[in-house]
Amino acid sequence: MSKINPLFIFFALTLAFSCKQSETTTSPSWSLEPSGERIVLPIDVQTSNVSVGLQYVEADRPLLFNVNPNANSLQIFDLKDQKLEKEIRFEPEGDQGVKLGYFHVQSLDSIFVFPEMSPFVILSDTSATIKKRLRIELPQGYPMIFPHNSYYVSSPAVVGNELFVKVRADGRVTDFTQEKLDTIALLVAVDLETGASRLLPYGFPKDYLSEGLKQLEYSLVYRQGSVVASFMGDHRVFTTSPGSPDWETKDAASGFLDASMPTIAKDVDGRGFNQYFFAKSRYESLVYDPFRKVYYRFAFPTVEVESDEQLMALRSAPDAFVVMVLDEELRVLTERRFDGSTYLPSNFFVGEKGLHLSINHPDNPGNMEDSLAFELIKLEGN
């Protein structure tokens, strides 16, 4: 009987391991799989097929809300019948006037509208009636709230008579030190009767800038009295116990990102900043799936760019991205790398069947210009 060369065994095992790594870096018992199942929602010529704000709402049937800035409206799509059910058109001026920016549907009778770069919160409903126009009194050093619906998503939450909402501190990223960062809050609680606000005691990690300057973007999930946070330049995720401001750290690194997260030079120029922001390893939105009781964390591997044109194209046509799945203990169950030019990672929603990703990437040959179109990405496993 001939003997098997030990080197052959070594290389075979190495090859098998590397192939497996390219598919997933975690447990093989879970996986994210494109299902081929699509939701296609017809739109009119006034509506872009790339949304600036989506929200899934479970009413007596599943609904998807979409911001249509061209018509200053909120569209309500029936996901079961895949059709536009209603368009809530807001008057741009006058006593009932509002300029749509961001929104949050608490219920069909309580729709919060946040005009962009405005100190007001507006409460409305599906009739477009303005029930309340509340001026927010933010603490000094915080010029705006930031409940963006598609960028570092951090959905607001109504807690008692207060609205917990993401807030942005004033200042350029290159002006921050860790000492200054330690004074910054991530969330503000707005009194829905008076508009008065108070900072909530959740802040950045105490070592966030220990290796150098990083962008200060973050995504938050508030649920059942606890906060879960993901920061752009940190592999870890953070959580709190109900009522406690102290972070508990969880390791949640993607195997597709750089092991050492990129930093920014103090004297960074415009091109360098754009390269950091659009072409370097980073984490983006963190969202919760209440049906499967998992979190999805979006991440972007480093991309090699050869020209300014290619770099600027990444703004609207991002390259490869990663979706990670974390359980309720924030353990990584699996992750999948999606190639660029098919799915648009800024346009997604979580529904009863799972995560739905837009297929309207500008470079996708199957891009549907007359529809909002999504493919179901199923979480499969035990």
N, C-alpha and C positions, 0 to 999 in steps of 0.2 A: 504494500500500500504506500503510495507516495505521500510525503509529508506536506502540510500546508505551510507556506512561508508566513512566519509571524508578522512580517511587514505588510503582507497582503491583507491580513485580518485588521491590522491597525488602520490602513488606508480605507478599507471598506467601511469600517465603523465611523471613521472621520467623515467620509462622504455621506453616509446615512444621516449622521448628526447634522451636518451642514445643510442638507436638503430639508430636514425637518425644521431647522432654525429659520429658513427662508419663508416657511409657511406660518409658523407660530413659535413663540419663545416660551410658551407656558404649557399647562396641562393639555394633553390631546383629548381629554374627555369633554372639552367644550370647544366650540368653533362658531365663527360668524360666517354665514353662507349666503351669498346672493341667491335669491329664490327664483328670479325671473318673473315673479308676480308684481304687477305694476298697478299703480293708481294714476289715472290720467284725468286731469281736471281742465276742461276747455276754458279758455280765457278770451276776452275781447281785445281789440287793437289798442286799447288804452292801458292794458295790463302787461307788465313785463313778465317774461317766463322765468326770471330770476327774482326771487322775493327778497325784500329787506326785512321781513318779519312774519313769522309763522307761529301759530299756537294750536295744538290739538286740544279739543274740548269734548268731553264725554257728556252729552246731554241725553235726551231720549234716543239719540242715535249719534254716531261719531261725526264730529264736525271739525273742519280745519279753517281757522281764521287766517286771512292774508291781508297785509297792508298794501293798498294800491295808492301810492303817493301821487300818481298822475291825476287821479280823480278825487283825492283827499277822502278816501273811503276805506272801510274795512269790508272785505268780502268774506262771506260764510259759505263754505263748500260742504255739501253732503257727501261724505266719503263712501257711504254705501252705494248710492246711486251715481256717484262721481259726476256731480253737476253743481253749478252755482245755485245755491238756495236763495241767497239774499245779498244785496250790497248796501251797506250802511253808509250813506253819503253825508258828510258833515259840511255845514256851511263854513266857508273860510273866514268870514267876518261877521260882525254884528253881535247881538246878545247871545246867540247860539253858535257863534263862530269858534272854530278850533282848527289849528293846523296840525295834522297828524304827524307824529314822530314815532314813538314807541307805544306799546299798549300791553295790557294784561287783562285777560278775561277771568274774573273771579267767579262769575256766573253770567247767564244771559241777561240778568237784570242789573249786573254790576260789572261794567267794563271801564277799566281805568285807561285813560289816554294821557300820555306824557308828551306834550309838544317839545320838539327838539330844541335844546338850548333855551329852555323856558323855566321860570320858577314856579310854574303852575302844575297841579294835578287836576285832571278833569274826570268826573264820574258821569258815565253815560249808560246807555243800554242799547238794545238792538233797534230802537226807534230813532236813534241819533239825538235824543233829547238830552240836553245838558242839565243834569240833576244838581251838580255842584261844581263850582270852580274854586279850587282851594290853592291859595298861595303858600308855598313852602318857605319856611324860615330856616335856612340851613346854617349850621355853625360856621364861624369864621374859618377861612382856609379851604372851604369845600364849595366851589362855585356851582356844582350841578350834581343831580342824581344821574345814574347811567343804566337804566333798565333796557338795554339794547336787546332786540329779539333775535339777532343772528350773529352777533359778535361777542365772544366771551360771555355766552348766555348766562344770566343770573336772574332767574324769574323772581319777581317780587312775591311777597307773602303777606296776607292779612292776618295779624295776630292781635286778637281782642279789638280795640279801637285804633290800632296802629298799623301802618304799612311799613314792613321791613323791605328796604330797597337798597341796591348797590349805590355807592357814592364814590365820587372821584375827588381826590385832593388836588389842590393847586400846586403848580411847580413843574419844571422840566426834569426829566429823568436824570440828566447829567448833573443836576444840582443836589441830588439826594445822597445822603450818607446813611449807613445803617442806623446811626443814632437818631437821625431825623425820621427815617422810615418807621422806627419803633413807636413814633407818636401818631401814626396814621391809622385811621379806622377804615374798615371795609364796607360797613353797613350803617345805615341810619334808620331810625324809627320815626315815622311821621305821624303825628296825631291827626286822625282823619276828621276831627271836629274843628280844630284850631289852626292846623298847619304848622304848629310848633314841632321841633324835631330834637332828637337826642342821638348822639353817637353810640353805637353798640360796641362792646369791648372786644371786638375781634380784629386782629391786626395781621401784619406780615410776619413770616417766620423771623426769629431773632438773628438768623444767620443768612438771610436771603442774599445779601450783598457781600458775603464773606470772601467770594472768589473774584469779585469785580462787579461793575455796574450791570444791571439787567433792567429790561423793560418791566413796568409795574402792572401789567395786565393780569387779571385773574377772573376765575369763574366760580360761582358759589351756588350751592344747593342748600336751602333751608327746609328742614322737614322734622316734624315731631320734636321741636325744641332744640334740635341740634343743627350745627352748621358744618358742611363739608366744603372744603376749598381746594382748588387746583390753581397753581400759579404758573405763568408762562414759562419761567426759567428755572423750574424746580421739578425734579423727577418725583418727589414725594407728594402725597396728598395729606390733608390735615382734617381732623374732625374734633368736635367737642362733645362733651356730655351735656344733656339738657341743663340750661341755666349756668353753665360754666364757660368762661372765656378762654380757658387754657387749652392749647392745641395738643392733641395726641397725634403723633407722627406715624404715618404708614408708608412703607416703601412701595412704590408703584411705578418703577422705571419701565419705559418701553424699550424693548430690545432692538428697535429700529432707529432710535435716536442716538446722538452722540453721548458717550458715557459721561463726559464733562460738558455741562450746558454752556452755550456761548455767552460771552459778556460783551459789553460795549466800551469802547475807549472814551475817555473824557473829551477828547478833541475829535470825536467821530464827525465825519462830514455827511451830507445828505445821502450819497450813494452807499456809504458804509452803514448808515442807519437802515436804509431800505433793504440792504442785503441781510442785515441782522434780522429784520422784522419779517421778511418774506421768503428768505432762502436758507435760514439756519434752523437747527433743531429747536422745537418749541412745542408747548402744550397749549390747547385752546379751550373749547367749551367742555364743561362737565355737566351732564344731565342725568336725571334719575328716571328709571323705567319702573313705574309702580306695578306693572303687570307681572314682570319677571323678577322684581325686587333686586335690580342690579343698576349700576352706574355705567354710562358710556363716557369715556374720556377721549376726546379728539386730540391727535398729535400730528406733527409734521416733521419728517426727517429732513436733514440737510440736503439741499439741492445744489448741484454745480451749475453756475450760470456763466455764460461766456460773453454776454453783451448787456448793455443797459436796456435794450429793447426786451430781451428775454427776462430780465429782472423785473421790469415794470409790468410785463404781461402776467406775472405771478399774482398781481393784485386781484385781477378778475378771473384769471384762469390758473388756479393753484395746481401744483404738480402732485406727486404722490402724497397720501396722508394715511394715517393709522387710526383705527377705532379700537380702543381697549375696552374690556368688560371687567368691571370690578364688582364683587359681591357686597353685601351690606356691611361686612367687616372690612371692606376696602382691600381685599385680597384680589390680585389679578387672576382672573379665570382664563382669559385668552385675549389675544389681540390679532388683528389682521391688517396687513398693508394693502391699500387699494392704489392701483396705478393711477396716474393723472389722466386727464382727458376723457373720463367716463362720468364720474360722480362729482357733484358740487358740494363740498363738505360744509359750506355755510348754510345750505338749505336742507333741512331735515326736520323730522318730527317723530315722536315716539307714540305709537298707537297700541291697540289691543294685541295686534299680531307681532309687533316688534318695532325695530328701527327702520324708518323709511328715508332713503337718501335720494335727493334729486338727481336725475340723469341729464339735466340741462347744463352740463359743463360746456363752455363755449367751443371747446375742441372736439366734442363728442359728435360723430357723424349722425348719431341717432337723436340729437338735440331736437326737442319738440317746441318750435317757436310759438305755436298757438295753444300751448297747454302748460300747466304746471304738472310735471311728470315725476313720479317717484318709483323706486324699486324697493321692495321689502328685503331687508337683510335679516335673516333669521338667526337667532341664537339657538344652537343645537347642542345637546349634551345631556348629561344625567344630573 
